[in-house]
Each structure stands twice: as structure tokens, then as C-alpha cells.
């Protein structure tokens, strides 16, 4: 390969990289937002903090709350969702507005005893992506531990 061809190839590679970099940093393009969520499943919220935290709830729990503290939100513009699922089926979709970052918020789901089973709550960001998924159970008894030889 001649020196001229090699120089032209290097110049072409540098030009291509410069164009890609310029396109990635165009003004007016908002940077990608990284949302974070600290969460707790609980039986209530007092003074904006979770109480009665658990992963497994009795069938007669009545209501289960998902408390979360979300970071990365833009004041007055951000809406997230708590999507409540029972045995993989959507039972509720609660829209929550975030007015700053970090922002504490919560939703609850009334759960009658006959809805015992495997549950999950997904914290879904404004772009539809799942920020966090929290599994829990209602009305299931822990399996007894068997000792060796039984």
C-alpha cells in the first residue's frame, strides 16, 4: 500500500469519527437520563417513609404499598408508573408525577384474600423502560424445612 493511500485512509477514518462525534453532541439533544429507584414493599407509609416492610404478606393483608425514592427526574416533567401484576397478569397501573430529584412517592393495591399468589410491582420510567421490578407473595405459607433423613 502506498503512503498516499495510507494517508487518505487515515484521513477518511478521522473524518468519519469527527462526524460521528459531532452528531452525538448536537445541541438540543437531551442526554439519556439514568433513573434510579430505592424501593420498599410495606403495609403503610408514615411521614413519607415505609412501615411494615416485607416480601411475603398474609392473605388478609388488605393493602400492600410500594414506596419508592426515584432519582434522575426532571422537576415537574417526569411521570412514572407502578404496574401491579398478579401471577403475570396486570392488575393495576398507577401513574405518579415526580416533582424533583430525588422524589419519594408510593402507590398501594387493595388485595382481597382470594387474590393470594405471586405478585410483582414494576417501576416504569417515562420512556416505558423498567427501572426496577419487585416480586412478592401474598397468602403463601413458607415451606417447612426438612431435616436430613426425612
URJO-V636231 format. One record per residue. SS is DSSP state (hx for helix, st for strand, lp for the rest). Layout:
SS / SS
//
This chain:
lp / lp / hx / hx / hx / hx / hx / hx / hx / hx / hx / hx / hx / hx / hx / hx / hx / hx / hx / hx / hx / hx / hx / hx / lp / lp / lp / lp / lp / lp / lp / lp / lp / lp / lp / st / st / st / st / st / st / st / lp / st / st / st / lp / lp / st / st / st / lp / lp / lp / lp / st / st / lp / lp / lp / lp / st / st / st / st / st / st / st / st / st / st / lp / lp / lp / lp / lp / lp / st / st / st / st / st / st / st / st / st / lp / lp / st / st / st / st / st / st / st / st / st / st / lp / lp / lp / lp / st / st / st / st / st / st / st / st / st / lp / hx / hx / hx / lp / st / st / st / st / st / st / st / st / lp / lp / lp / lp / lp / st / st / st / st / st / st / st / st / st / lp / lp / lp / lp / lp / lp / lp / lp / lp / lp / lp / lp
//
